[in-house]
Amino acid sequence: MNTLIYLIPIALFLGGIGLAAFLWALKSGQYEDLEGASWRVLDDGDGKPEKK
């Protein structure tokens, strides 16, 4: 029972850190372009148009 005195505040603290990190990610625009990453995976990245 004494361990709950330590574990509950630690769990609340870690949850608060996770919430703060999530809110920071929302504020900094990490979730603005959800489809761009999937298109960048398919891009060769050489900057030249494909020859057909």
N, CA and C atoms as a LAMMPS dump frame, in Angstrom:
ITEM: TIMESTEP
0
ITEM: NUMBER OF ATOMS
156
ITEM: BOX BOUNDS ff ff ff
-5.0000000000000000e+02 5.0000000000000000e+02
-5.0000000000000000e+02 5.0000000000000000e+02
-5.0000000000000000e+02 5.0000000000000000e+02
ITEM: ATOMS id mol type element x y z
1 1 1 N 0.821 -1.194 0
2 1 2 C 0 0 0
3 1 3 C 0.866 1.259 0
4 2 1 N 2.047 1.174 0.626
5 2 2 C 2.925 2.342 0.651
6 2 3 C 3.484 2.672 -0.723
7 3 1 N 3.573 1.676 -1.586
8 3 2 C 4.118 1.94 -2.929
9 3 3 C 3.164 2.784 -3.763
10 4 1 N 1.866 2.709 -3.472
11 4 2 C 0.91 3.538 -4.205
12 4 3 C 1.143 5.02 -3.948
13 5 1 N 1.665 5.349 -2.797
14 5 2 C 1.954 6.747 -2.484
15 5 3 C 2.998 7.301 -3.447
16 6 1 N 3.892 6.448 -3.924
17 6 2 C 4.932 6.871 -4.867
18 6 3 C 4.491 6.69 -6.326
19 7 1 N 3.789 5.606 -6.595
20 7 2 C 3.464 5.275 -7.977
21 7 3 C 2.393 6.176 -8.589
22 8 1 N 1.417 6.589 -7.83
23 8 2 C 0.349 7.438 -8.371
24 8 3 C 0.894 8.802 -8.81
25 9 1 N 1.683 9.506 -8.001
26 9 2 C 2.23 10.781 -8.496
27 9 3 C 3.188 10.606 -9.681
28 10 1 N 3.953 9.522 -9.686
29 10 2 C 4.845 9.278 -10.816
30 10 3 C 4.036 9.051 -12.086
31 11 1 N 2.956 8.28 -11.998
32 11 2 C 2.105 8.029 -13.162
33 11 3 C 1.443 9.312 -13.643
34 12 1 N 0.978 10.135 -12.732
35 12 2 C 0.371 11.412 -13.118
36 12 3 C 1.398 12.34 -13.762
37 13 1 N 2.608 12.345 -13.246
38 13 2 C 3.672 13.18 -13.805
39 13 3 C 4.019 12.731 -15.223
40 14 1 N 4.176 11.429 -15.424
41 14 2 C 4.504 10.915 -16.758
42 14 3 C 3.353 11.139 -17.742
43 15 1 N 2.133 11.014 -17.275
44 15 2 C 0.978 11.32 -18.122
45 15 3 C 0.942 12.784 -18.519
46 16 1 N 1.288 13.657 -17.582
47 16 2 C 1.351 15.095 -17.888
48 16 3 C 2.432 15.417 -18.9
49 17 1 N 3.569 14.73 -18.793
50 17 2 C 4.64 14.938 -19.771
51 17 3 C 4.175 14.474 -21.156
52 18 1 N 3.499 13.345 -21.22
53 18 2 C 2.975 12.85 -22.492
54 18 3 C 1.946 13.799 -23.087
55 19 1 N 1.072 14.329 -22.268
56 19 2 C 0.079 15.292 -22.743
57 19 3 C 0.741 16.568 -23.228
58 20 1 N 1.738 17.045 -22.508
59 20 2 C 2.459 18.255 -22.927
60 20 3 C 3.179 18.031 -24.253
61 21 1 N 3.777 16.85 -24.44
62 21 2 C 4.451 16.551 -25.706
63 21 3 C 3.451 16.484 -26.855
64 22 1 N 2.29 15.905 -26.615
65 22 2 C 1.259 15.84 -27.651
66 22 3 C 0.755 17.227 -28.016
67 23 1 N 0.511 18.068 -27.025
68 23 2 C 0.038 19.425 -27.306
69 23 3 C 1.11 20.24 -28.022
70 24 1 N 2.374 20.041 -27.666
71 24 2 C 3.46 20.721 -28.368
72 24 3 C 3.499 20.295 -29.836
73 25 1 N 3.301 18.997 -30.105
74 25 2 C 3.306 18.499 -31.478
75 25 3 C 2.147 19.095 -32.264
76 26 1 N 1 19.236 -31.643
77 26 2 C -0.126 19.867 -32.326
78 26 3 C 0.161 21.326 -32.641
79 27 1 N 0.752 22.039 -31.681
80 27 2 C 1.031 23.461 -31.85
81 27 3 C 2.102 23.725 -32.901
82 28 1 N 3.092 22.825 -33.007
83 28 2 C 4.187 23.052 -33.941
84 28 3 C 3.869 22.56 -35.345
85 29 1 N 2.679 22.025 -35.569
86 29 2 C 2.257 21.645 -36.908
87 29 3 C 2.709 20.276 -37.363
88 30 1 N 2.95 19.361 -36.459
89 30 2 C 3.398 18.029 -36.832
90 30 3 C 2.308 17.24 -37.558
91 31 1 N 1.053 17.577 -37.356
92 31 2 C -0.045 16.829 -37.95
93 31 3 C -0.728 17.6 -39.073
94 32 1 N -0.073 18.605 -39.633
95 32 2 C -0.687 19.415 -40.676
96 32 3 C -0.744 18.675 -42.015
97 33 1 N 0.328 18.008 -42.402
98 33 2 C 0.408 17.357 -43.705
99 33 3 C 0.445 15.847 -43.51
100 34 1 N -0.725 15.235 -43.412
101 34 2 C -0.792 13.808 -43.137
102 34 3 C -0.514 12.958 -44.372
103 35 1 N -0.825 13.468 -45.563
104 35 2 C -0.636 12.688 -46.774
105 35 3 C 0.708 12.947 -47.436
106 36 1 N 1.393 14.005 -47.072
107 36 2 C 2.654 14.346 -47.712
108 36 3 C 3.738 13.309 -47.499
109 37 1 N 3.805 12.735 -46.326
110 37 2 C 4.841 11.746 -46.035
111 37 3 C 4.66 10.502 -46.891
112 38 1 N 3.424 10.108 -47.12
113 38 2 C 3.198 8.915 -47.931
114 38 3 C 3.578 9.158 -49.382
115 39 1 N 3.429 10.385 -49.88
116 39 2 C 3.853 10.683 -51.253
117 39 3 C 5.36 10.834 -51.343
118 40 1 N 5.989 11.347 -50.309
119 40 2 C 7.451 11.506 -50.335
120 40 3 C 8.171 10.16 -50.316
121 41 1 N 7.546 9.134 -49.779
122 41 2 C 8.146 7.805 -49.79
123 41 3 C 8.259 7.294 -51.225
124 42 1 N 7.273 7.604 -52.04
125 42 2 C 7.251 7.121 -53.416
126 42 3 C 8.113 7.959 -54.354
127 43 1 N 8.543 9.128 -53.932
128 43 2 C 9.337 10.024 -54.767
129 43 3 C 10.795 9.572 -54.792
130 44 1 N 11.395 9.595 -55.992
131 44 2 C 12.809 9.232 -56.124
132 44 3 C 13.716 10.289 -55.517
133 45 1 N 13.324 11.535 -55.631
134 45 2 C 14.093 12.606 -55.026
135 45 3 C 15.212 13.149 -55.888
136 46 1 N 15.311 12.721 -57.162
137 46 2 C 16.391 13.234 -57.989
138 46 3 C 16.036 14.564 -58.654
139 47 1 N 14.777 14.96 -58.641
140 47 2 C 14.37 16.251 -59.174
141 47 3 C 14.181 16.27 -60.68
142 48 1 N 14.417 15.183 -61.36
143 48 2 C 14.257 15.113 -62.809
144 48 3 C 12.908 14.466 -63.139
145 49 1 N 12.263 14.966 -64.193
146 49 2 C 11.024 14.307 -64.594
147 49 3 C 11.313 12.941 -65.223
148 50 1 N 10.364 12.043 -65.109
149 50 2 C 10.552 10.706 -65.671
150 50 3 C 10.427 10.745 -67.183
151 51 1 N 11.251 9.981 -67.864
152 51 2 C 11.158 9.853 -69.315
153 51 3 C 10.199 8.725 -69.648
154 52 1 N 9.331 9.018 -70.592
155 52 2 C 8.331 8.003 -70.974
156 52 3 C 8.608 7.496 -72.356
